[in-house]
Amino acid sequence: METTQTLDIVKTAIEDMKGQQIEDYDVSSLTPMAENMVIATGNSTTHIKALADEVMVKVKEAGGCLLYTSDAA
């Protein structure tokens, strides 16, 4: 899966679940472990968890894989 496709899937999943302040950053020059990082805000701890869960579901449905997620709030 291409990076742009993955970013679109992640951002759309967050938008669909009413996530806010969605930002994506190119971190490829900072670390070999990732090309991009997506950060978003939610209304509550439960909402943030739901955003993370939805992203994982949508990426897996599209055939991608997630190596790490953080839902620390």
C-alpha positions as CSV (number, residue, x, y, z in Angstrom):
1,M,0.0,0.0,0.0
2,E,1.4,3.4,-0.9
3,T,2.0,6.1,1.8
4,T,-0.5,8.5,0.2
5,Q,-3.2,5.8,0.2
6,T,-2.6,5.0,3.8
7,L,-2.7,8.7,4.8
8,D,-6.0,9.1,3.0
9,I,-7.5,6.1,4.8
10,V,-6.3,7.2,8.2
11,K,-7.4,10.8,7.8
12,T,-10.8,9.8,6.4
13,A,-11.4,7.4,9.2
14,I,-10.6,10.1,11.7
15,E,-12.8,12.6,9.9
16,D,-15.7,10.1,9.7
17,M,-15.5,9.7,13.5
18,K,-15.5,13.4,14.0
19,G,-11.9,13.7,15.0
20,Q,-10.5,17.3,15.2
21,Q,-7.3,19.2,14.4
22,I,-6.0,16.4,12.1
23,E,-2.4,17.0,11.2
24,D,0.0,14.8,9.3
25,Y,3.7,15.2,9.4
26,D,6.5,13.8,7.2
27,V,9.0,12.3,9.6
28,S,11.0,10.3,7.1
29,S,14.0,12.5,7.5
30,L,13.9,12.1,11.3
31,T,13.5,8.3,11.7
32,P,13.8,5.2,9.5
33,M,10.8,3.6,11.4
34,A,8.1,5.8,9.8
35,E,7.4,8.0,6.9
36,N,4.5,10.0,8.4
37,M,2.8,10.6,11.7
38,V,-0.8,11.6,12.1
39,I,-2.0,13.5,15.1
40,A,-5.6,14.4,15.9
41,T,-7.7,15.4,18.9
42,G,-11.0,14.2,20.3
43,N,-13.6,15.2,22.8
44,S,-12.8,12.6,25.5
45,T,-10.7,9.6,26.3
46,T,-13.4,7.3,25.0
47,H,-13.6,9.3,21.7
48,I,-9.9,9.2,21.2
49,K,-9.9,5.4,21.8
50,A,-12.7,5.1,19.2
51,L,-10.7,7.1,16.7
52,A,-7.7,4.8,17.1
53,D,-9.8,1.7,16.8
54,E,-11.5,3.0,13.7
55,V,-8.1,3.8,12.1
56,M,-6.9,0.3,12.8
57,V,-10.0,-1.3,11.4
58,K,-10.0,0.8,8.2
59,V,-6.2,0.2,7.5
60,K,-6.6,-3.5,8.0
61,E,-9.6,-3.7,5.8
62,A,-7.6,-2.0,3.0
63,G,-4.8,-4.6,3.4
64,G,-2.4,-2.5,5.4
65,C,-0.7,-3.2,8.7
66,L,0.0,-1.2,11.7
67,L,3.2,-1.6,13.6
68,Y,2.4,0.6,16.6
69,T,-0.4,2.7,17.9
70,S,-0.6,4.9,21.0
71,D,-3.9,5.7,22.5
72,A,-2.5,7.1,25.7
73,A,-4.6,9.9,26.9
